[in-house]
Amino acid sequence: MSVLEDVLEEEYARSSRLLDLMEQEIGLLPKGSIRMRNIKGHEYCYLNYRVGDKVKSDYVPTAEVDELQAKIERRRALAAAIREQKRSQKQIIRALGRVPDVD
């Protein structure tokens, strides 16, 4: 096996480990987005997310909005990173002409 193949296999294994960690973390973070509603002249925050075909809304106390927004942004960043890792893995598979063994 050539040095390049060894490097590509090591990178694929590293990418797989990183992908597993990111998928575990994204599973702990909330889905959806925060929406403001004006009800009788007062602003209220709700977390909107999908469950199957339905859109659910949960009230979010004002004190928790910033923390929840940070978690949602982290989820979006992780989703983008996961897509990038999967794209990278596809390129490695294409370069090697096979799926590397990940132990």
N, C-alpha and C positions, 0 to 999 in steps of 0.2 A: 504494500500500500504506500502511496506517495505521501510526502510531507503535506501537500495541499489537501489531500483527502483526510488526513489526520486532523488538520486544523479545522476543516469544515465539519467533521464529525464532532469535535470538541465544542465548536460554536453551536451546533445543533443541540447538543446535550445541555449546554448552558442556557440556550434560548428556551428549551423545554422546561427546565427548572424554574426559570424566571416567569414563564407563562403560567405555570402551576401556582406560583405564589401570587401573581397578579389576579388570577381567577378566584383564588380563595379570598383575597381582600375585597374584590369587587362584589362578591356574594354577601359581604357584611354591610355594604353601603346601600343607602336608600335609592330607589329608582324614582324617576319623575322630575317635576319642576315645581317651583314655588310660584303661586299666583296670588295676587292681591285682589280682594273683593271689597267693594264699597256697599255696605249694608246699613241703611238708615243713617247715612252720613259718617259712619265709622269704617275705618280700614281694618280688614282682617286678612291674615295670611293662611293659605291652604296649600298642602302638598298634593299635587295632582299626579296620579300614576295609573297605569293600566293593569287590570286583572282580567286576562282573557280579552274579550271584546269590549268590556266596560271600562269607563274611566272613573276612578274613585277619587274622592277628595277627603283629606284629613285636616282638621284644624291644627295649626301650629301656633303655640303661644309666642308672643312678640319676643320674649327673652331667648327663645330657641332658634329664631330665624337665621341668625348669622352662622351658628354652628351647623345647622342643617344645610345652608347654602354652600358652606365649605365642603361638606361631605358629598353633596351633589356634584360640585366641581371636580372633586377628587375622583369620583366615579367616571365622569366624562373623560378626564385625563387618562385614567386607567384603560378605559374602553379604546381610546385612540392608541395607546401603547400596545394593547393586546392585538389590535389589527396590524400594527407595524411588525410585531414579533411573528405573527402568522405569515405575513408577506415575506419576511426574511427567511423563515423556515421553508417556504415554497421555493425560494431562490436557491437555497442550499440543496434541496432535493433535486431541483433541475440541474444544478451544477454537477452533482454526484451521479445522477442518473438512477438513483435509488433512495429509499428511505433509510437513513442511518440507524444503527442499533443504539437505543438509549437504555442504559442500565441504571 
